[in-house]
Amino acid sequence: RRLNESRRRLVKMPQIEELTLEEPPECQAPVFQEPSPKSEEKCEADDEKKETEEEKAAKQEAMQRARSLKEDGNKYFAAYDYDNAVAMYTEAIETAPDGEKEKAVFYNNRATCYFKMGNHEQVIKDCSSALKIDPEYSKCLLRRAQSYETEKKVCEAYDDYQRILKLDPTNTLALSGSARLEKPANEERERQKEEMLGKLKDLGNTVLGKFGLSLDNFKATKNAEGGYSISFQQ
């Protein structure tokens, strides 16, 4: 009887499921794929584009600042305060990025101040800087021509007047300046040519003198073709 009751209790006991521990998934090393050349080029191009846009924004900001400084300079110029005007234009020149065509205007404005102050050497320098940026800047050419003429550099002044007339044949100041300086400029060029030939002759005589000769032993005769024939004579 007791055996039967024990059997009944065993039958009624709930079954216990066997617990199993799952093994963790096998760890695998991450796989790194080499980027393709095309993807690298695309990334580099994107970086370059981003840098270009940032540089462009920086240049625009710098130009806005430079224009503001130029306007301040204009106010000082209108008030005949040329020293402060020069300071403002100088800061505008230093602020404006290289390669900006508008920078030529800043140089020209400062040159105008120097012209009013009688500093023609600085006028020539600033106008030359502006003309490197904008070779057809006629106002700058005229300003430089006038300063050249004031400094008695008639050949340079005449050449600038001629350049202006190529850009604007009706420019009255260039027409009068060109007519006024044509003869003095030609005379100055002849004088410079003779001076140069004299120096070359002295140099030639120094060299030939070592051989007991001089340039007087050589005679140049113009031929029919427009050239020269050189003959030796004792």
C-alpha positions as CSV (number, residue, x, y, z in Angstrom):
1,R,0.0,0.0,0.0
2,R,2.7,2.4,0.9
3,L,4.5,1.5,-2.2
4,N,1.4,2.3,-4.3
5,E,1.0,5.7,-2.6
6,S,4.7,6.5,-3.4
7,R,4.2,5.6,-7.0
8,R,1.1,7.9,-7.1
9,R,3.1,10.8,-5.7
10,L,5.9,10.2,-8.3
11,V,3.3,10.3,-11.0
12,K,1.8,13.5,-9.8
13,M,5.2,15.4,-9.5
14,P,5.7,17.8,-12.4
15,Q,8.4,17.1,-14.8
16,I,11.5,19.3,-14.6
17,E,12.9,20.4,-17.9
18,E,16.5,20.0,-18.4
19,L,18.2,23.4,-18.5
20,T,20.8,23.9,-21.2
21,L,23.2,26.8,-21.4
22,E,23.6,28.2,-24.9
23,E,27.1,28.8,-26.0
24,P,27.8,32.4,-26.8
25,P,28.2,33.0,-30.5
26,E,31.7,32.6,-31.7
27,C,33.4,36.0,-31.7
28,Q,34.6,37.0,-35.2
29,A,37.1,39.6,-35.9
30,P,35.7,42.6,-37.8
31,V,36.3,42.6,-41.4
32,F,37.8,45.8,-42.8
33,Q,37.5,46.5,-46.5
34,E,40.0,48.6,-48.3
35,P,38.3,51.6,-49.8
36,S,38.3,51.6,-53.5
37,P,40.3,54.3,-55.4
38,K,37.1,55.9,-56.6
39,S,35.7,56.3,-53.1
40,E,39.0,57.9,-52.0
41,E,38.9,60.3,-54.9
42,K,35.3,61.2,-54.1
43,C,36.2,61.9,-50.5
44,E,39.2,64.0,-51.5
45,A,37.0,65.9,-54.0
46,D,34.4,66.6,-51.3
47,D,37.1,67.9,-49.0
48,E,38.5,70.1,-51.7
49,K,35.0,71.4,-52.5
50,K,34.3,72.1,-48.8
51,E,37.6,74.0,-48.4
52,T,36.9,76.0,-51.6
53,E,33.6,77.0,-50.3
54,E,35.1,78.0,-46.9
55,E,37.8,80.0,-48.7
56,K,35.2,81.7,-50.9
57,A,33.2,82.7,-47.8
58,A,36.3,84.1,-46.1
59,K,37.3,86.1,-49.2
60,Q,33.8,87.5,-49.5
61,E,33.9,88.6,-45.8
62,A,37.4,90.1,-46.3
63,M,36.2,92.1,-49.4
64,Q,33.2,93.4,-47.5
65,R,35.6,94.6,-44.8
66,A,37.9,96.1,-47.4
67,R,35.0,98.0,-49.1
68,S,33.9,99.4,-45.7
69,L,37.5,100.7,-45.1
70,K,37.5,102.2,-48.6
71,E,34.3,104.1,-47.8
72,D,35.8,105.4,-44.6
73,G,38.8,106.6,-46.7
74,N,36.5,108.3,-49.1
75,K,34.9,110.3,-46.2
76,Y,38.4,111.4,-45.0
77,F,39.4,112.3,-48.6
78,A,36.2,114.4,-49.0
79,A,37.2,116.2,-45.8
80,Y,40.7,116.9,-47.1
81,D,42.1,114.7,-44.4
82,Y,44.6,112.9,-46.7
83,D,46.7,111.3,-43.9
84,N,43.7,109.4,-42.4
85,A,42.4,108.6,-45.9
86,V,45.8,107.0,-46.8
87,A,45.6,105.0,-43.6
88,M,42.1,103.7,-44.5
89,Y,43.1,102.8,-48.1
90,T,46.2,101.1,-46.8
91,E,44.2,98.9,-44.5
92,A,41.8,98.1,-47.3
93,I,44.7,97.0,-49.5
94,E,46.0,94.8,-46.8
95,T,42.6,93.3,-46.1
96,A,41.6,92.6,-49.7
97,P,42.6,89.1,-50.9
98,D,45.2,88.9,-53.6
99,G,43.7,88.4,-57.1
100,E,40.7,90.7,-56.5
101,K,40.4,93.2,-59.3
102,E,38.7,95.7,-57.0
103,K,42.0,95.9,-55.1
104,A,43.3,98.1,-58.0
105,V,40.7,100.7,-57.0
106,F,42.1,100.9,-53.5
107,Y,45.6,101.5,-54.9
108,N,44.3,104.2,-57.2
109,N,42.5,105.9,-54.3
110,R,45.6,105.9,-52.2
111,A,47.6,107.2,-55.2
112,T,45.2,110.1,-55.5
113,C,45.8,111.0,-51.9
114,Y,49.6,111.0,-52.5
115,F,49.1,113.1,-55.6
116,K,47.3,115.7,-53.6
117,M,50.1,115.5,-51.0
118,G,52.7,116.0,-53.7
119,N,54.3,112.5,-53.1
120,H,54.7,111.6,-56.8
121,E,57.2,108.7,-56.2
122,Q,54.5,107.0,-54.1
123,V,51.9,107.8,-56.7
124,I,54.0,106.0,-59.4
125,K,54.4,103.0,-57.1
126,D,50.7,102.7,-56.2
127,C,49.6,103.2,-59.8
128,S,52.0,100.6,-61.0
129,S,50.6,98.1,-58.4
130,A,47.1,98.9,-59.6
131,L,48.1,98.4,-63.3
132,K,49.5,95.0,-62.5
133,I,46.0,94.0,-61.4
134,D,44.1,95.9,-64.1
135,P,46.4,96.9,-67.1
136,E,43.6,98.9,-68.7
137,Y,42.9,101.1,-65.8
138,S,42.9,104.4,-67.7
139,K,42.5,106.6,-64.6
140,C,45.6,105.0,-63.1
141,L,47.5,105.4,-66.3
142,L,46.6,109.1,-66.4
143,R,47.6,109.6,-62.8
144,R,50.9,107.9,-63.3
145,A,51.6,109.8,-66.5
146,Q,51.1,113.1,-64.7
147,S,53.4,112.1,-61.9
148,Y,56.0,110.9,-64.3
149,E,55.8,114.3,-66.1
150,T,56.1,116.1,-62.8
151,E,59.2,114.0,-62.0
152,K,60.7,114.9,-65.4
153,K,60.5,111.4,-66.7
154,V,59.2,112.4,-70.1
155,C,59.7,109.1,-71.9
156,E,57.7,107.2,-69.3
157,A,55.0,109.9,-69.2
158,Y,54.7,109.9,-73.0
159,D,54.4,106.1,-73.1
160,D,51.6,106.2,-70.6
161,Y,49.7,108.9,-72.5
162,Q,50.1,106.7,-75.6
163,R,48.6,103.7,-73.8
164,I,45.6,105.8,-72.7
165,L,45.0,106.9,-76.3
166,K,44.9,103.3,-77.4
167,L,42.2,102.7,-74.8
168,D,40.4,106.0,-75.4
169,P,41.5,108.0,-78.5
170,T,39.3,111.0,-77.4
171,N,40.9,111.5,-74.0
172,T,41.8,115.2,-74.1
173,L,44.4,115.1,-71.3
174,A,46.2,112.2,-73.0
175,L,46.0,114.0,-76.3
176,S,47.5,117.2,-75.0
177,G,50.1,115.4,-72.9
178,S,51.2,113.2,-75.8
179,A,51.5,116.2,-78.1
180,R,53.4,118.1,-75.5
181,L,55.9,115.4,-74.7
182,E,56.5,113.8,-78.1
183,K,59.5,115.9,-79.0
184,P,61.1,116.0,-75.5
185,A,60.6,112.2,-75.3
186,N,62.3,111.6,-78.6
187,E,65.2,113.9,-77.7
188,E,65.6,112.1,-74.4
189,R,65.7,108.7,-76.1
190,E,68.4,109.9,-78.5
191,R,70.4,111.2,-75.5
192,Q,70.0,107.9,-73.7
193,K,71.0,106.0,-76.9
194,E,74.2,108.1,-77.3
195,E,75.0,107.6,-73.6
196,M,74.6,103.9,-73.9
197,L,76.7,103.7,-77.1
198,G,79.4,105.8,-75.4
199,K,79.5,103.4,-72.5
200,L,79.7,100.4,-74.9
201,K,82.4,102.1,-76.9
202,D,84.4,102.7,-73.7
203,L,84.0,99.0,-72.8
204,G,85.0,97.9,-76.3
205,N,88.1,100.1,-76.3
206,T,89.1,98.7,-72.9
207,V,88.9,95.1,-74.2
208,L,90.5,95.9,-77.6
209,G,93.2,98.0,-76.0
210,K,94.8,94.8,-74.6
211,F,95.5,93.9,-78.3
212,G,96.7,97.3,-79.3
213,L,93.4,98.1,-81.1
214,S,90.3,100.3,-80.6
215,L,86.9,100.7,-82.1
216,D,88.3,103.4,-84.3
217,N,89.9,100.5,-86.3
218,F,86.5,99.3,-87.3
219,K,84.2,101.2,-89.7
220,A,80.5,100.5,-90.0
221,T,78.9,101.1,-93.4
222,K,75.2,100.9,-94.0
223,N,74.3,98.5,-96.8
224,A,71.3,98.4,-99.2
225,E,69.5,95.8,-97.1
226,G,69.4,98.2,-94.1
227,G,72.1,96.4,-92.2
228,Y,75.7,97.3,-91.6
229,S,79.0,96.0,-93.0
230,I,82.0,96.1,-90.6
231,S,85.4,96.7,-92.1
232,F,88.8,96.8,-90.4
233,Q,91.2,99.7,-91.1
234,Q,94.7,100.5,-89.7
